[in-house]
Amino acid sequence: MTSNELRRHLGVRDAVLLGLGSMIGAGVFAALAPAARAAGSGLLLGLAIAAVVAYCNATSSARLAAVYPSSGGTYVYGRERLGEFWGYLAGWGFVVGKTASCAAMALTVVTYAAPGLGQPWRSLLAVAVVAALTGVNYRGVRRSALATLVIVTVTLLVLAVAISAVAFAGPPRAGGLGAFTGTGVGGVLEAAGLLFFAFAGYARIATLGEEVRDPARTIPLAIPIALGLTLVVYAVLAVVLLLRLGPGQLGADADPIAAAVSASNWHWLTPVIRGGAALAALGSLLALVLGVSRTTLAMARDGHLPRFLASVHPRFGVPHRAEVAVGVVVSVLVCTTDLRGAIGFSSFAVLAYYTVANASALTLRRDFIGATGLAGCLVLAVSLPLASVVTGCCVLAAGAAAFAVRRVTRN
């Protein structure tokens, strides 16, 4: 093993847990309320659309990861199947989008753990959270997997308690799902785009391709398992929340799970739910930093980012410089942006990333899954709020311009 190669430590269970930590942490506590606000009682239809697109993307990612089991995910797939520019654009979209996701999750931790905290203490606490999680990752990916196991276990227990409280501790307040109250097809598609942000955690499994044992078997197995388990949790929770709160209140509450529990006979559990939300966001942040740093490592190896970042720690076997760099950038973002802006921009960039993934997979096998994933990503991307679409296009264009300048200078 050379100084910039990673050791293969992760099995199927570890990979599944890292995916669960990303998806459940981001989706359950961050995406349901804005999605319900967009789609109303069409939330379940939006969830189904997001799940179909996510499944197509997961299948495309698994096929590609089996052929190219190295760190970098779609950055590598796009480069090998479509050309250097498309691989670079996917990597750029992933790094900037998921760096924004890291900031969103750090801010979510602070929002749930210390809801009454004002500035500048909120930003300082968010920076401390980022520093602590970066330190965990710096010590080695096996320790990160262990920390994620603990976080996912606690999060699922908290969600089980919340679902039980909402479903069984008293009759529904809203009288059922009610009539459709959304904004039509556009609202459902916007909700699907927001909920796709919550499903996107399986990307972390593919970007760890150089650190899993037997990647041709492990990655195609871990991705659908993690996605399927997450879908079950999302569907059950969405149904009980709609029954308890109704689509209107579900969309209006910043913390709908805690609001639903507080309206039940088990209202004394509300602080536990808030603590579980903060812990789930920590799990998501942990896996996000893992994925972003690995793609940063792959791009630095190829000269698309500073080569200084293409270094693996000789003792801990992690891309330590890339992880520290990501931690620094995220720390700056949590001091300069808000939660809604970070999530909107990240959703657009992630959908752009998977557009390249599906296009790459179609060069391996032209079938319905790849074509559906490609079309679905494009439709959901343009269905997001206009500000997110415009900002995302500008950032992708800036990355493309930087690539062109670098290529001219190199020649």
Secondary structure, 3 states (H helix, E strand, C coil): CCCCCCCCCECHHHHHHHHHHHHHHHHHHHHHHHHHHHHHHHHHHHHHHHHHHHHHHHHHHHHHHHHCCCCCCHHHHHHHHCCHHHHHHHHHHHHHHHHHHHHHHHHHHHHHHCCCCCCCHHHHHHHHHHHHHHHHHHCCHHHHHHHHHHHHHHHHHHHHHHHHHHHHCCCCCCCCCCCCCCCCHHHHHHHHHHHHHHHHHHHHHHHCCCCECCHHHHHHHHHHHHHHHHHHHHHHHHHHHHHHHHHHHHHHCCCHHHHHHHCCCCHHHHHHHHHHHHHHHHHHHHHHHHHHHHHHHHHHHCCCCCHHHCCCCCCCCCCHHHHHHHHHHHHHHHHHCCHHHHHHHHHHHHHHHHHHHHHHHHCCCCCHHHHHHHHHHHHHHHHCCHHHHHHHHHHHHHHHHHHHHHHHHHC
